[in-house]
Amino acid sequence: MPNASRLRDSTQIVLPREALEGLESQLDDEFTVTVVPEGEDYCRIIGSPVEIKAVSEFLARRGVTVR
């Protein structure tokens, strides 16, 4: 049985809202993910492990650090 935290890490990214400024519409256009607010300062990007990996690479190419 998979570890729940590892599965969660492979299906979502949590970032400061400011890190996605100007990129959210590109994420919606290029990837099958959902971007939802996480409190006032953060947002959560949710998708399949394949999409999350692609989004991580997309963000890294634009200088956004994903942990």
MOPAC internal coordinates of N, CA, C and O (Angstrom, degrees):
PM7 1SCF
backbone

  N    0.0000 0     0.00 0     0.00 0    0    0    0
  C    1.4498 1     0.00 0     0.00 0    1    0    0
  C    1.5253 1   108.60 1     0.00 0    2    1    0
  O    1.2310 1   120.06 1   -46.11 1    3    2    1
  N    1.3601 1   117.49 1   133.89 1    3    2    1
  C    1.4580 1   120.40 1  -177.24 1    5    3    2
  C    1.5294 1   112.25 1   -69.24 1    6    5    3
  O    1.2310 1   121.65 1   -29.48 1    7    6    5
  N    1.3090 1   114.45 1   150.52 1    7    6    5
  C    1.4563 1   121.76 1   176.33 1    9    7    6
  C    1.5317 1   108.53 1   -71.26 1   10    9    7
  O    1.2310 1   119.63 1   -51.84 1   11   10    9
  N    1.3235 1   118.32 1   128.16 1   11   10    9
  C    1.4696 1   122.54 1  -175.20 1   13   11   10
  C    1.5225 1   112.46 1   -60.90 1   14   13   11
  O    1.2310 1   119.37 1   137.79 1   15   14   13
  N    1.3172 1   118.80 1   -42.21 1   15   14   13
  C    1.4650 1   120.07 1  -178.16 1   17   15   14
  C    1.5318 1   110.86 1   -68.48 1   18   17   15
  O    1.2310 1   120.34 1   144.52 1   19   18   17
  N    1.3284 1   116.96 1   -35.48 1   19   18   17
  C    1.4655 1   119.59 1   178.16 1   21   19   18
  C    1.5265 1   110.55 1   -67.81 1   22   21   19
  O    1.2310 1   120.27 1   138.98 1   23   22   21
  N    1.3226 1   117.09 1   -41.02 1   23   22   21
  C    1.4523 1   121.34 1   177.30 1   25   23   22
  C    1.5247 1   110.34 1   -63.22 1   26   25   23
  O    1.2310 1   120.25 1   136.11 1   27   26   25
  N    1.3174 1   117.12 1   -43.89 1   27   26   25
  C    1.4641 1   121.84 1   178.76 1   29   27   26
  C    1.5247 1   110.25 1   -60.46 1   30   29   27
  O    1.2310 1   120.10 1   136.37 1   31   30   29
  N    1.3298 1   117.41 1   -43.63 1   31   30   29
  C    1.4650 1   121.63 1   180.00 1   33   31   30
  C    1.5221 1   111.90 1   -63.13 1   34   33   31
  O    1.2310 1   120.00 1   151.07 1   35   34   33
  N    1.3154 1   117.61 1   -28.93 1   35   34   33
  C    1.4582 1   120.03 1  -178.54 1   37   35   34
  C    1.5266 1   112.67 1   -87.31 1   38   37   35
  O    1.2310 1   119.91 1   175.91 1   39   38   37
  N    1.3328 1   117.78 1    -4.09 1   39   38   37
  C    1.4629 1   120.13 1  -178.47 1   41   39   38
  C    1.5212 1   113.41 1  -122.02 1   42   41   39
  O    1.2310 1   119.96 1  -173.27 1   43   42   41
  N    1.3360 1   117.67 1     6.73 1   43   42   41
  C    1.4587 1   118.84 1   178.32 1   45   43   42
  C    1.5245 1   111.18 1  -156.47 1   46   45   43
  O    1.2310 1   121.69 1   -23.65 1   47   46   45
  N    1.3192 1   114.37 1   156.35 1   47   46   45
  C    1.4619 1   122.82 1   174.39 1   49   47   46
  C    1.5204 1   106.20 1  -132.14 1   50   49   47
  O    1.2310 1   120.29 1   -46.85 1   51   50   49
  N    1.3182 1   117.05 1   133.15 1   51   50   49
  C    1.4556 1   121.57 1   175.62 1   53   51   50
  C    1.5238 1   107.09 1  -113.92 1   54   53   51
  O    1.2310 1   121.30 1   -54.22 1   55   54   53
  N    1.3350 1   115.12 1   125.78 1   55   54   53
  C    1.4632 1   121.42 1  -176.91 1   57   55   54
  C    1.5220 1   110.49 1  -135.97 1   58   57   55
  O    1.2310 1   120.67 1   -23.43 1   59   58   57
  N    1.3301 1   116.33 1   156.57 1   59   58   57
  C    1.4687 1   118.57 1   170.29 1   61   59   58
  C    1.5307 1   108.83 1   -61.07 1   62   61   59
  O    1.2310 1   120.19 1   -37.36 1   63   62   61
  N    1.3057 1   117.24 1   142.64 1   63   62   61
  C    1.4670 1   121.45 1  -178.64 1   65   63   62
  C    1.5113 1   111.72 1   -56.11 1   66   65   63
  O    1.2310 1   120.79 1   141.32 1   67   66   65
  N    1.3246 1   116.10 1   -38.68 1   67   66   65
  C    1.4690 1   119.74 1  -177.27 1   69   67   66
  C    1.5327 1   111.89 1   -64.07 1   70   69   67
  O    1.2310 1   119.86 1   154.61 1   71   70   69
  N    1.3162 1   117.88 1   -25.39 1   71   70   69
  C    1.4692 1   120.81 1   179.49 1   73   71   70
  C    1.5243 1   111.84 1   -66.80 1   74   73   71
  O    1.2310 1   120.18 1   155.49 1   75   74   73
  N    1.3240 1   117.26 1   -24.51 1   75   74   73
  C    1.4628 1   121.17 1  -178.33 1   77   75   74
  C    1.5261 1   113.68 1   -98.91 1   78   77   75
  O    1.2310 1   120.13 1  -178.45 1   79   78   77
  N    1.3275 1   117.36 1     1.55 1   79   78   77
  C    1.4649 1   119.41 1  -179.25 1   81   79   78
  C    1.5198 1   110.12 1   -56.39 1   82   81   79
  O    1.2310 1   121.15 1   -54.54 1   83   82   81
  N    1.3222 1   115.41 1   125.46 1   83   82   81
  C    1.4501 1   121.37 1  -179.84 1   85   83   82
  C    1.5210 1   114.72 1    82.62 1   86   85   83
  O    1.2310 1   119.53 1   173.87 1   87   86   85
  N    1.3147 1   118.50 1    -6.13 1   87   86   85
  C    1.4643 1   121.21 1  -177.85 1   89   87   86
  C    1.5244 1   113.74 1  -110.41 1   90   89   87
  O    1.2310 1   120.27 1   163.54 1   91   90   89
  N    1.3190 1   117.08 1   -16.46 1   91   90   89
  C    1.4700 1   120.01 1  -173.82 1   93   91   90
  C    1.5236 1   112.44 1   -60.32 1   94   93   91
  O    1.2310 1   119.80 1   138.48 1   95   94   93
  N    1.3264 1   117.99 1   -41.52 1   95   94   93
  C    1.4691 1   118.94 1  -179.78 1   97   95   94
  C    1.5259 1   111.17 1   -67.29 1   98   97   95
  O    1.2310 1   119.91 1   145.19 1   99   98   97
  N    1.3423 1   117.77 1   -34.81 1   99   98   97
  C    1.4619 1   120.48 1   176.27 1  101   99   98
  C    1.5236 1   110.71 1   -65.67 1  102  101   99
  O    1.2310 1   120.39 1   140.86 1  103  102  101
  N    1.3324 1   116.85 1   -39.14 1  103  102  101
  C    1.4686 1   119.95 1   177.01 1  105  103  102
  C    1.5213 1   110.43 1   -60.92 1  106  105  103
  O    1.2310 1   120.74 1   134.94 1  107  106  105
  N    1.3386 1   116.19 1   -45.06 1  107  106  105
  C    1.4659 1   120.57 1   179.47 1  109  107  106
  C    1.5252 1   111.69 1   -61.98 1  110  109  107
  O    1.2310 1   120.52 1   141.73 1  111  110  109
  N    1.3305 1   116.61 1   -38.27 1  111  110  109
  C    1.4631 1   120.87 1  -177.34 1  113  111  110
  C    1.5278 1   113.10 1   -74.90 1  114  113  111
  O    1.2310 1   120.12 1   143.15 1  115  114  113
  N    1.3275 1   117.38 1   -36.85 1  115  114  113
  C    1.4593 1   121.17 1  -170.98 1  117  115  114
  C    1.5295 1   115.25 1   -98.10 1  118  117  115
  O    1.2310 1   120.39 1   159.44 1  119  118  117
  N    1.3353 1   116.85 1   -20.56 1  119  118  117
  C    1.4621 1   119.57 1  -173.03 1  121  119  118
  C    1.5238 1   110.77 1  -131.54 1  122  121  119
  O    1.2310 1   121.01 1   -23.98 1  123  122  121
  N    1.3269 1   115.68 1   156.02 1  123  122  121
  C    1.4606 1   121.56 1   175.62 1  125  123  122
  C    1.5269 1   107.46 1   -95.58 1  126  125  123
  O    1.2310 1   121.65 1  -100.02 1  127  126  125
  N    1.3309 1   114.45 1    79.98 1  127  126  125
  C    1.4605 1   121.49 1   179.79 1  129  127  126
  C    1.5206 1   108.65 1  -136.23 1  130  129  127
  O    1.2310 1   121.58 1   -14.95 1  131  130  129
  N    1.3213 1   114.59 1   165.05 1  131  130  129
  C    1.4531 1   122.03 1   175.17 1  133  131  130
  C    1.5207 1   107.21 1  -118.34 1  134  133  131
  O    1.2310 1   120.75 1   -49.02 1  135  134  133
  N    1.3311 1   116.17 1   130.98 1  135  134  133
  C    1.4614 1   121.56 1   177.04 1  137  135  134
  C    1.5255 1   107.03 1  -109.55 1  138  137  135
  O    1.2310 1   120.72 1   -59.91 1  139  138  137
  N    1.3349 1   116.22 1   120.09 1  139  138  137
  C    1.4599 1   121.05 1  -178.33 1  141  139  138
  C    1.5322 1   110.18 1  -126.98 1  142  141  139
  O    1.2310 1   120.50 1   -33.18 1  143  142  141
  N    1.3379 1   116.64 1   146.82 1  143  142  141
  C    1.4580 1   119.50 1   176.41 1  145  143  142
  C    1.5245 1   111.11 1   -65.11 1  146  145  143
  O    1.2310 1   120.68 1   -36.25 1  147  146  145
  N    1.2984 1   116.31 1   143.75 1  147  146  145
  C    1.4718 1   122.82 1   177.42 1  149  147  146
  C    1.5251 1   105.42 1  -127.82 1  150  149  147
  O    1.2310 1   121.04 1   -94.22 1  151  150  149
  N    1.3219 1   115.61 1    85.78 1  151  150  149
  C    1.4526 1   119.30 1  -173.43 1  153  151  150
  C    1.5206 1   109.24 1    74.91 1  154  153  151
  O    1.2310 1   120.50 1    18.37 1  155  154  153
  N    1.3226 1   116.64 1  -161.63 1  155  154  153
  C    1.4604 1   120.12 1  -177.87 1  157  155  154
  C    1.5233 1   113.20 1   -88.48 1  158  157  155
  O    1.2310 1   120.12 1   156.85 1  159  158  157
  N    1.3150 1   117.37 1   -23.15 1  159  158  157
  C    1.4594 1   119.99 1  -171.70 1  161  159  158
  C    1.5238 1   114.95 1  -108.03 1  162  161  159
  O    1.2310 1   119.70 1   169.17 1  163  162  161
  N    1.3256 1   118.18 1   -10.83 1  163  162  161
  C    1.4620 1   120.95 1  -174.19 1  165  163  162
  C    1.5201 1   111.08 1  -128.60 1  166  165  163
  O    1.2310 1   121.08 1   -17.42 1  167  166  165
  N    1.3259 1   115.53 1   162.58 1  167  166  165
  C    1.4614 1   121.33 1   171.08 1  169  167  166
  C    1.5195 1   107.99 1  -136.31 1  170  169  167
  O    1.2310 1   121.59 1   -22.81 1  171  170  169
  N    1.3026 1   114.57 1   157.19 1  171  170  169
  C    1.4593 1   122.16 1  -177.32 1  173  171  170
  C    1.5320 1   107.88 1  -119.33 1  174  173  171
  O    1.2310 1   120.90 1   -50.66 1  175  174  173
  N    1.3158 1   115.89 1   129.34 1  175  174  173
  C    1.4622 1   122.37 1   175.62 1  177  175  174
  C    1.5257 1   105.83 1  -104.51 1  178  177  175
  O    1.2310 1   120.60 1   -58.33 1  179  178  177
  N    1.3215 1   116.46 1   121.67 1  179  178  177
  C    1.4526 1   121.76 1  -175.08 1  181  179  178
  C    1.5281 1   109.49 1  -119.87 1  182  181  179
  O    1.2310 1   120.69 1   -45.42 1  183  182  181
  N    1.3315 1   116.29 1   134.58 1  183  182  181
  C    1.4513 1   120.72 1   178.19 1  185  183  182
  C    1.5124 1   110.64 1  -172.30 1  186  185  183
  O    1.2310 1   121.13 1     4.45 1  187  186  185
  N    1.3180 1   115.45 1  -175.55 1  187  186  185
  C    1.4721 1   120.19 1   178.17 1  189  187  186
  C    1.5246 1   108.63 1   -69.44 1  190  189  187
  O    1.2310 1   120.22 1   -19.48 1  191  190  189
  N    1.3303 1   117.18 1   160.52 1  191  190  189
  C    1.4677 1   119.56 1   177.93 1  193  191  190
  C    1.5411 1   113.11 1   -55.35 1  194  193  191
  O    1.2310 1   120.27 1   142.63 1  195  194  193
  N    1.3164 1   117.08 1   -37.37 1  195  194  193
  C    1.4652 1   120.79 1   179.33 1  197  195  194
  C    1.5253 1   110.19 1   -65.77 1  198  197  195
  O    1.2310 1   120.28 1   134.86 1  199  198  197
  N    1.3258 1   117.07 1   -45.14 1  199  198  197
  C    1.4644 1   121.11 1   179.54 1  201  199  198
  C    1.5251 1   111.20 1   -66.55 1  202  201  199
  O    1.2310 1   120.04 1   138.80 1  203  202  201
  N    1.3192 1   117.52 1   -41.20 1  203  202  201
  C    1.4662 1   120.68 1  -179.62 1  205  203  202
  C    1.5266 1   110.21 1   -63.51 1  206  205  203
  O    1.2310 1   119.97 1   140.50 1  207  206  205
  N    1.3106 1   117.66 1   -39.50 1  207  206  205
  C    1.4669 1   120.24 1   177.25 1  209  207  206
  C    1.5262 1   110.14 1   -62.94 1  210  209  207
  O    1.2310 1   120.30 1   135.81 1  211  210  209
  N    1.3312 1   117.03 1   -44.19 1  211  210  209
  C    1.4640 1   121.14 1   179.44 1  213  211  210
  C    1.5310 1   110.74 1   -64.67 1  214  213  211
  O    1.2310 1   120.24 1   139.19 1  215  214  213
  N    1.3196 1   117.14 1   -40.81 1  215  214  213
  C    1.4683 1   120.99 1   178.04 1  217  215  214
  C    1.5271 1   110.08 1   -64.44 1  218  217  215
  O    1.2310 1   119.96 1   138.82 1  219  218  217
  N    1.3183 1   117.68 1   -41.18 1  219  218  217
  C    1.4686 1   121.40 1   177.93 1  221  219  218
  C    1.5205 1   110.38 1   -58.39 1  222  221  219
  O    1.2310 1   120.38 1   135.65 1  223  222  221
  N    1.3232 1   116.89 1   -44.35 1  223  222  221
  C    1.4600 1   121.37 1   178.64 1  225  223  222
  C    1.5241 1   111.23 1   -65.81 1  226  225  223
  O    1.2310 1   120.42 1   137.97 1  227  226  225
  N    1.3300 1   116.79 1   -42.03 1  227  226  225
  C    1.4630 1   122.71 1   177.43 1  229  227  226
  C    1.5297 1   110.15 1   -58.76 1  230  229  227
  O    1.2310 1   120.53 1   132.10 1  231  230  229
  N    1.3229 1   116.59 1   -47.90 1  231  230  229
  C    1.4626 1   120.87 1  -179.40 1  233  231  230
  C    1.5276 1   111.29 1   -65.93 1  234  233  231
  O    1.2310 1   120.27 1   139.05 1  235  234  233
  N    1.3207 1   117.08 1   -40.95 1  235  234  233
  C    1.4735 1   121.04 1   179.93 1  237  235  234
  C    1.5368 1   110.63 1   -61.45 1  238  237  235
  O    1.2310 1   120.39 1   140.82 1  239  238  237
  N    1.3242 1   116.86 1   -39.18 1  239  238  237
  C    1.4650 1   120.25 1   178.12 1  241  239  238
  C    1.5197 1   112.09 1   -65.15 1  242  241  239
  O    1.2310 1   120.43 1   159.35 1  243  242  241
  N    1.3146 1   116.79 1   -20.65 1  243  242  241
  C    1.4638 1   121.76 1   178.97 1  245  243  242
  C    1.5296 1   112.30 1  -102.97 1  246  245  243
  O    1.2310 1   120.52 1  -167.22 1  247  246  245
  N    1.3225 1   116.62 1    12.78 1  247  246  245
  C    1.4513 1   121.12 1   173.95 1  249  247  246
  C    1.5130 1   116.11 1    84.62 1  250  249  247
  O    1.2310 1   119.93 1  -167.86 1  251  250  249
  N    1.3295 1   117.73 1    12.14 1  251  250  249
  C    1.4637 1   121.78 1   179.49 1  253  251  250
  C    1.5319 1   107.92 1   -93.51 1  254  253  251
  O    1.2310 1   120.49 1   -58.36 1  255  254  253
  N    1.3121 1   116.67 1   121.64 1  255  254  253
  C    1.4575 1   121.51 1   179.61 1  257  255  254
  C    1.5223 1   110.20 1   -80.03 1  258  257  255
  O    1.2310 1   120.79 1   -54.54 1  259  258  257
  N    1.3245 1   116.09 1   125.46 1  259  258  257
  C    1.4578 1   122.20 1   178.43 1  261  259  258
  C    1.5284 1   107.17 1  -116.01 1  262  261  259
  O    1.2310 1   120.68 1   -53.60 1  263  262  261
  N    1.3320 1   116.31 1   126.40 1  263  262  261
  C    1.4721 1   120.41 1   179.92 1  265  263  262
  C    1.4857 1   110.57 1  -104.42 1  266  265  263
  O    1.2310 1   120.10 1   180.00 1  267  266  265

